[in-house]
Amino acid sequence: MADRYFSFELTGFSSDNFDYVGQRTTGSQAGHFAITGPGWRGDLPPEVRAVRPAPTPWVLVLGRTLVDGTSDLPNVRALQPQYRLTPLSLWDKPEAAVPERREVYAPAEMTADPLGPWKTLNAMLAENPPPPQHALVLRHFARIGIGPGLDVEAQPDVVKHALTRAAAAGMALLQQQFLSGSWATIVNGWRYPPPEEGRFGDDFLRRAADQSLAGIAANDPAEAVYLVNFEDGDGAQLSPDGRYELRLPGGNLPPVDAFWSLSAYTAPDMNLIPSPARRYSVGNRTPGLSRDSDGGLTIYLQPESPGAGREANWLPTSAQQPWFVILRLYRPHASVVEARWECPGITRVA
């Protein structure tokens, strides 16, 4: 992989990470890595290196490969066919066809089945049993039909109605938790994640809100830190009718060993802001950035173009809806992870 950033984030079915394969953890040379389930015992081929055992039978492998612009796409496409998942039983048989599996559980949408989320949960608990320390919690849940092998449809109507309400109320609770910032260290409006980000364990509320609601899984801070910001340096919410600047001094640029980027999102749906200019991020890899006299950067956050000579430093924002930004720092220095590097606040200029 030479000096190209790449990582394979290995996540259990609880959304907690258990290991990584990538530039930071295993290096850039070629390699073979064994992903094994809980309790697996056996011998690996000598050229295969084991990662930490997965805590659940099912895992998510989330791969990222840096693409340095459109001209770099052919290079990445040449690398991707070399990423292979091979059952150990077919190891050293390169021509063998990996069997496909299609009997994948299809979750029911709440609009079609109000009890669908609970049926999905029961099915997944059966496939991926929780750790032993959750036995007491599971005994309580079993009284309302929640648990591996249980049937919520067999519950009395009053319980089924309550479960339907609970699913809707629970989602609102998760959104409140995520937006509150109570989980973060706040510096100049930027929310620095806690050290346990990506591995919240038995802290169910924070795990669900910070890892599942916003993106299924969250990176370990050593791999990447996402700084979220909903307000300017004066503490006012970022407004659709405002124009803002983020000034990064030359001696205080984001300290990373890989790359950093800033993106903007509409607050109600947490989606990228539609941009006729097809601009969705500004970062250290953005071509044509205009530098300040001290070598720093000024990023312009506003719906309309800031004018000729400034567009390379322009991140379009929403003119209709409240919005927020995320500063992503990949392979951040310890000063970022420990919230000692202080990202400057966002300044409203109009």
C-alpha positions as a Python dict, from the first residue, in 0.01 Angstrom:
ca = {
    (1, 'M'): (0, 0, 0),
    (2, 'A'): (312, 225, 12),
    (3, 'D'): (221, 551, 190),
    (4, 'R'): (-152, 534, 107),
    (5, 'Y'): (-389, 555, 403),
    (6, 'F'): (-610, 249, 446),
    (7, 'S'): (-783, 72, 731),
    (8, 'F'): (-1018, -218, 794),
    (9, 'E'): (-1218, -148, 1109),
    (10, 'L'): (-1329, -475, 1271),
    (11, 'T'): (-1649, -437, 1470),
    (12, 'G'): (-1856, -685, 1668),
    (13, 'F'): (-2233, -705, 1634),
    (14, 'S'): (-2263, -483, 1942),
    (15, 'S'): (-2107, -198, 1736),
    (16, 'D'): (-1789, -207, 1948),
    (17, 'N'): (-1456, -234, 1768),
    (18, 'F'): (-1231, -526, 1855),
    (19, 'D'): (-931, -464, 1625),
    (20, 'Y'): (-798, -302, 1306),
    (21, 'V'): (-598, -406, 1003),
    (22, 'G'): (-442, -104, 838),
    (23, 'Q'): (-166, 149, 799),
    (24, 'R'): (-160, 245, 1169),
    (25, 'T'): (-190, -100, 1327),
    (26, 'T'): (-41, -361, 1095),
    (27, 'G'): (161, -150, 850),
    (28, 'S'): (152, -99, 475),
    (29, 'Q'): (307, -425, 363),
    (30, 'A'): (102, -712, 219),
    (31, 'G'): (-39, -957, 469),
    (32, 'H'): (-294, -1223, 559),
    (33, 'F'): (-505, -1181, 871),
    (34, 'A'): (-740, -1427, 1041),
    (35, 'I'): (-1073, -1306, 1182),
    (36, 'T'): (-1203, -1567, 1424),
    (37, 'G'): (-1521, -1591, 1627),
    (38, 'P'): (-1557, -1616, 2004),
    (39, 'G'): (-1407, -1932, 2147),
    (40, 'W'): (-1244, -2047, 1821),
    (41, 'R'): (-952, -2286, 1863),
    (42, 'G'): (-732, -2416, 1587),
    (43, 'D'): (-408, -2381, 1394),
    (44, 'L'): (-349, -2108, 1139),
    (45, 'P'): (-123, -2136, 836),
    (46, 'P'): (222, -1995, 919),
    (47, 'E'): (177, -1694, 690),
    (48, 'V'): (-154, -1593, 851),
    (49, 'R'): (-158, -1353, 1145),
    (50, 'A'): (-451, -1356, 1389),
    (51, 'V'): (-624, -1037, 1494),
    (52, 'R'): (-799, -1019, 1831),
    (53, 'P'): (-1092, -1264, 1850),
    (54, 'A'): (-1432, -1122, 1761),
    (55, 'P'): (-1675, -1095, 2055),
    (56, 'T'): (-1972, -1206, 1840),
    (57, 'P'): (-2023, -1464, 1563),
    (58, 'W'): (-2120, -1188, 1318),
    (59, 'V'): (-1885, -896, 1253),
    (60, 'L'): (-1875, -582, 1041),
    (61, 'V'): (-1561, -514, 837),
    (62, 'L'): (-1555, -146, 744),
    (63, 'G'): (-1281, -76, 491),
    (64, 'R'): (-1146, 264, 393),
    (65, 'T'): (-891, 340, 119),
    (66, 'L'): (-776, 695, 51),
    (67, 'V'): (-844, 819, -302),
    (68, 'D'): (-633, 1125, -386),
    (69, 'G'): (-859, 1281, -649),
    (70, 'T'): (-1024, 1150, -963),
    (71, 'S'): (-694, 1073, -1134),
    (72, 'D'): (-609, 834, -849),
    (73, 'L'): (-919, 616, -897),
    (74, 'P'): (-752, 365, -1135),
    (75, 'N'): (-478, 305, -877),
    (76, 'V'): (-728, 231, -602),
    (77, 'R'): (-937, 11, -830),
    (78, 'A'): (-622, -192, -899),
    (79, 'L'): (-569, -238, -525),
    (80, 'Q'): (-924, -332, -431),
    (81, 'P'): (-933, -674, -609),
    (82, 'Q'): (-646, -774, -379),
    (83, 'Y'): (-875, -740, -76),
    (84, 'R'): (-1019, -1087, -25),
    (85, 'L'): (-1227, -1257, 242),
    (86, 'T'): (-1157, -1630, 231),
    (87, 'P'): (-1296, -1902, 459),
    (88, 'L'): (-1012, -2079, 637),
    (89, 'S'): (-1139, -2406, 489),
    (90, 'L'): (-1056, -2271, 141),
    (91, 'W'): (-717, -2128, 235),
    (92, 'D'): (-438, -2196, -15),
    (93, 'K'): (-697, -2281, -280),
    (94, 'P'): (-693, -1956, -484),
    (95, 'E'): (-917, -2094, -757),
    (96, 'A'): (-1187, -2213, -519),
    (97, 'A'): (-1518, -2027, -534),
    (98, 'V'): (-1627, -1873, -206),
    (99, 'P'): (-1981, -1995, -136),
    (100, 'E'): (-2243, -1723, -138),
    (101, 'R'): (-2499, -1691, 136),
    (102, 'R'): (-2835, -1534, 62),
    (103, 'E'): (-3048, -1633, 363),
    (104, 'V'): (-2999, -1294, 526),
    (105, 'Y'): (-3257, -1171, 776),
    (106, 'A'): (-3468, -888, 633),
    (107, 'P'): (-3567, -641, 909),
    (108, 'A'): (-3926, -522, 899),
    (109, 'E'): (-3990, -149, 865),
    (110, 'M'): (-4187, 7, 1150),
    (111, 'T'): (-4439, 145, 901),
    (112, 'A'): (-4520, -210, 790),
    (113, 'D'): (-4486, -376, 1133),
    (114, 'P'): (-4477, -159, 1448),
    (115, 'L'): (-4315, -450, 1635),
    (116, 'G'): (-4055, -501, 1363),
    (117, 'P'): (-3760, -356, 1558),
    (118, 'W'): (-3823, -595, 1848),
    (119, 'K'): (-3853, -896, 1617),
    (120, 'T'): (-3524, -796, 1456),
    (121, 'L'): (-3364, -757, 1797),
    (122, 'N'): (-3480, -1103, 1907),
    (123, 'A'): (-3349, -1261, 1588),
    (124, 'M'): (-3012, -1092, 1626),
    (125, 'L'): (-2984, -1185, 1995),
    (126, 'A'): (-3028, -1547, 1892),
    (127, 'E'): (-2754, -1521, 1628),
    (128, 'N'): (-2519, -1314, 1845),
    (129, 'P'): (-2568, -1402, 2213),
    (130, 'P'): (-2486, -1120, 2455),
    (131, 'P'): (-2197, -1161, 2701),
    (132, 'P'): (-2263, -1343, 3031),
    (133, 'Q'): (-2275, -1021, 3235),
    (134, 'H'): (-2597, -925, 3057),
    (135, 'A'): (-2790, -1223, 3198),
    (136, 'L'): (-2973, -1014, 3459),
    (137, 'V'): (-3083, -758, 3201),
    (138, 'L'): (-3202, -1034, 2967),
    (139, 'R'): (-3411, -1189, 3244),
    (140, 'H'): (-3592, -858, 3290),
    (141, 'F'): (-3644, -816, 2915),
    (142, 'A'): (-3777, -1171, 2881),
    (143, 'R'): (-4084, -1072, 3085),
    (144, 'I'): (-4199, -856, 2791),
    (145, 'G'): (-4097, -1097, 2514),
    (146, 'I'): (-3752, -952, 2439),
    (147, 'G'): (-3468, -1201, 2413),
    (148, 'P'): (-3319, -1475, 2196),
    (149, 'G'): (-3588, -1709, 2063),
    (150, 'L'): (-3878, -1510, 2214),
    (151, 'D'): (-4190, -1395, 2028),
    (152, 'V'): (-4323, -1044, 2095),
    (153, 'E'): (-4646, -1134, 1914),
    (154, 'A'): (-4726, -1373, 2202),
    (155, 'Q'): (-4739, -1082, 2446),
    (156, 'P'): (-5067, -925, 2568),
    (157, 'D'): (-5195, -633, 2362),
    (158, 'V'): (-5104, -383, 2633),
    (159, 'V'): (-4740, -495, 2619),
    (160, 'K'): (-4731, -483, 2238),
    (161, 'H'): (-4871, -131, 2238),
    (162, 'A'): (-4614, -27, 2498),
    (163, 'L'): (-4331, -177, 2292),
    (164, 'T'): (-4448, 17, 1986),
    (165, 'R'): (-4441, 340, 2185),
    (166, 'A'): (-4104, 251, 2336),
    (167, 'A'): (-3940, 209, 1995),
    (168, 'A'): (-4048, 561, 1891),
    (169, 'A'): (-3958, 716, 2227),
    (170, 'G'): (-3624, 537, 2227),
    (171, 'M'): (-3521, 690, 1895),
    (172, 'A'): (-3602, 1038, 2026),
    (173, 'L'): (-3398, 962, 2339),
    (174, 'L'): (-3098, 859, 2128),
    (175, 'Q'): (-3120, 1177, 1919),
    (176, 'Q'): (-3138, 1385, 2236),
    (177, 'Q'): (-2832, 1207, 2374),
    (178, 'F'): (-2631, 1258, 2055),
    (179, 'L'): (-2721, 1625, 2014),
    (180, 'S'): (-2674, 1710, 2383),
    (181, 'G'): (-2296, 1680, 2373),
    (182, 'S'): (-2298, 1543, 2727),
    (183, 'W'): (-2061, 1269, 2611),
    (184, 'A'): (-1799, 1517, 2488),
    (185, 'T'): (-1524, 1753, 2600),
    (186, 'I'): (-1625, 2085, 2443),
    (187, 'V'): (-1354, 2326, 2327),
    (188, 'N'): (-1453, 2643, 2136),
    (189, 'G'): (-1780, 2470, 2044),
    (190, 'W'): (-1604, 2158, 1912),
    (191, 'R'): (-1706, 1828, 2071),
    (192, 'Y'): (-1408, 1605, 2137),
    (193, 'P'): (-1508, 1238, 2179),
    (194, 'P'): (-1436, 1047, 2500),
    (195, 'P'): (-1144, 801, 2514),
    (196, 'E'): (-1389, 506, 2506),
    (197, 'E'): (-1542, 615, 2173),
    (198, 'G'): (-1589, 308, 1954),
    (199, 'R'): (-1580, 74, 2254),
    (200, 'F'): (-1856, 181, 2491),
    (201, 'G'): (-1918, -171, 2617),
    (202, 'D'): (-2207, -183, 2866),
    (203, 'D'): (-2286, 188, 2844),
    (204, 'F'): (-2590, 109, 2629),
    (205, 'L'): (-2723, 463, 2584),
    (206, 'R'): (-2396, 616, 2467),
    (207, 'R'): (-2315, 316, 2251),
    (208, 'A'): (-2649, 329, 2075),
    (209, 'A'): (-2652, 707, 2030),
    (210, 'D'): (-2290, 776, 1939),
    (211, 'Q'): (-2207, 461, 1743),
    (212, 'S'): (-2532, 321, 1602),
    (213, 'L'): (-2750, 628, 1540),
    (214, 'A'): (-2481, 832, 1367),
    (215, 'G'): (-2314, 558, 1164),
    (216, 'I'): (-2338, 199, 1292),
    (217, 'A'): (-1978, 205, 1419),
    (218, 'A'): (-1733, 470, 1540),
    (219, 'N'): (-1357, 469, 1500),
    (220, 'D'): (-1124, 436, 1795),
    (221, 'P'): (-987, 788, 1865),
    (222, 'A'): (-634, 666, 1783),
    (223, 'E'): (-755, 588, 1429),
    (224, 'A'): (-976, 891, 1369),
    (225, 'V'): (-1137, 1169, 1569),
    (226, 'Y'): (-1453, 1341, 1448),
    (227, 'L'): (-1505, 1685, 1602),
    (228, 'V'): (-1871, 1791, 1581),
    (229, 'N'): (-1975, 2157, 1609),
    (230, 'F'): (-2324, 2311, 1611),
    (231, 'E'): (-2231, 2665, 1715),
    (232, 'D'): (-1998, 2958, 1655),
    (233, 'G'): (-1728, 3079, 1889),
    (234, 'D'): (-1980, 3294, 2079),
    (235, 'G'): (-2203, 2996, 2154),
    (236, 'A'): (-2479, 3086, 1904),
    (237, 'Q'): (-2626, 2811, 1684),
    (238, 'L'): (-2494, 2805, 1327),
    (239, 'S'): (-2765, 2982, 1125),
    (240, 'P'): (-2885, 2939, 766),
    (241, 'D'): (-2878, 3319, 719),
    (242, 'G'): (-2522, 3361, 845),
    (243, 'R'): (-2178, 3372, 686),
    (244, 'Y'): (-1892, 3225, 887),
    (245, 'E'): (-1517, 3169, 880),
    (246, 'L'): (-1293, 2908, 1038),
    (247, 'R'): (-940, 3044, 1068),
    (248, 'L'): (-665, 2785, 1121),
    (249, 'P'): (-334, 2962, 1197),
    (250, 'G'): (-18, 2839, 1027),
    (251, 'G'): (124, 2709, 1352),
    (252, 'N'): (-201, 2542, 1457),
    (253, 'L'): (-317, 2333, 1163),
    (254, 'P'): (-483, 2002, 1255),
    (255, 'P'): (-203, 1765, 1367),
    (256, 'V'): (-249, 1435, 1183),
    (257, 'D'): (-35, 1163, 1029),
    (258, 'A'): (-290, 1088, 753),
    (259, 'F'): (-537, 1363, 654),
    (260, 'W'): (-813, 1593, 778),
    (261, 'S'): (-1130, 1735, 624),
    (262, 'L'): (-1426, 1957, 719),
    (263, 'S'): (-1782, 1875, 601),
    (264, 'A'): (-2120, 2040, 663),
    (265, 'Y'): (-2457, 1870, 727),
    (266, 'T'): (-2820, 1973, 771),
    (267, 'A'): (-2916, 1928, 1137),
    (268, 'P'): (-3267, 1777, 1097),
    (269, 'D'): (-3154, 1474, 893),
    (270, 'M'): (-2773, 1474, 947),
    (271, 'N'): (-2714, 1446, 572),
    (272, 'L'): (-2460, 1623, 354),
    (273, 'I'): (-2585, 1958, 223),
    (274, 'P'): (-2681, 1949, -148),
    (275, 'S'): (-2429, 2161, -339),
    (276, 'P'): (-2464, 2273, -702),
    (277, 'A'): (-2087, 2327, -690),
    (278, 'R'): (-2042, 1959, -587),
    (279, 'R'): (-1834, 2068, -289),
    (280, 'Y'): (-1882, 1858, 23),
    (281, 'S'): (-1554, 1897, 213),
    (282, 'V'): (-1247, 2115, 250),
    (283, 'G'): (-923, 1976, 391),
    (284, 'N'): (-550, 1938, 357),
    (285, 'R'): (-598, 1742, 32),
    (286, 'T'): (-825, 2001, -135),
    (287, 'P'): (-655, 2124, -456),
    (288, 'G'): (-581, 2495, -494),
    (289, 'L'): (-626, 2600, -132),
    (290, 'S'): (-540, 2965, -73),
    (291, 'R'): (-302, 3006, 219),
    (292, 'D'): (-294, 3302, 457),
    (293, 'S'): (24, 3504, 501),
    (294, 'D'): (132, 3291, 799),
    (295, 'G'): (78, 2966, 610),
    (296, 'G'): (-259, 2903, 774),
    (297, 'L'): (-603, 2860, 619),
    (298, 'T'): (-932, 3049, 628),
    (299, 'I'): (-1231, 2832, 538),
    (300, 'Y'): (-1548, 3015, 428),
    (301, 'L'): (-1874, 2864, 553),
    (302, 'Q'): (-2171, 3013, 369),
    (303, 'P'): (-2443, 2915, 119),
    (304, 'E'): (-2317, 3130, -169),
    (305, 'S'): (-1973, 3153, -327),
    (306, 'P'): (-1729, 3381, -139),
    (307, 'G'): (-1604, 3513, -473),
    (308, 'A'): (-1321, 3454, -716),
    (309, 'G'): (-995, 3354, -555),
    (310, 'R'): (-1169, 3211, -248),
    (311, 'E'): (-1374, 2923, -385),
    (312, 'A'): (-1108, 2658, -315),
    (313, 'N'): (-1151, 2747, 56),
    (314, 'W'): (-1533, 2749, 39),
    (315, 'L'): (-1752, 2493, 217),
    (316, 'P'): (-2118, 2546, 111),
    (317, 'T'): (-2375, 2553, 392),
    (318, 'S'): (-2755, 2541, 392),
    (319, 'A'): (-2956, 2858, 330),
    (320, 'Q'): (-3278, 2691, 446),
    (321, 'Q'): (-3205, 2464, 744),
    (322, 'P'): (-2992, 2466, 1059),
    (323, 'W'): (-2660, 2299, 991),
    (324, 'F'): (-2351, 2171, 1166),
    (325, 'V'): (-1998, 2069, 1073),
    (326, 'I'): (-1771, 1771, 1139),
    (327, 'L'): (-1394, 1802, 1134),
    (328, 'R'): (-1246, 1458, 1063),
    (329, 'L'): (-886, 1390, 1163),
    (330, 'Y'): (-739, 1056, 1053),
    (331, 'R'): (-444, 920, 1248),
    (332, 'P'): (-457, 1222, 1480),
    (333, 'H'): (-173, 1307, 1713),
    (334, 'A'): (-212, 1241, 2085),
    (335, 'S'): (-279, 1612, 2138),
    (336, 'V'): (-607, 1571, 1948),
    (337, 'V'): (-710, 1249, 2121),
    (338, 'E'): (-645, 1410, 2460),
    (339, 'A'): (-817, 1740, 2361),
    (340, 'R'): (-493, 1934, 2412),
    (341, 'W'): (-494, 2060, 2052),
    (342, 'E'): (-766, 2325, 2056),
    (343, 'C'): (-943, 2380, 1727),
    (344, 'P'): (-1028, 2752, 1691),
    (345, 'G'): (-1392, 2852, 1712),
    (346, 'I'): (-1605, 2940, 1409),
    (347, 'T'): (-1651, 3316, 1364),
    (348, 'R'): (-1970, 3474, 1227),
    (349, 'V'): (-1879, 3755, 987),
    (350, 'A'): (-2226, 3851, 857),
}
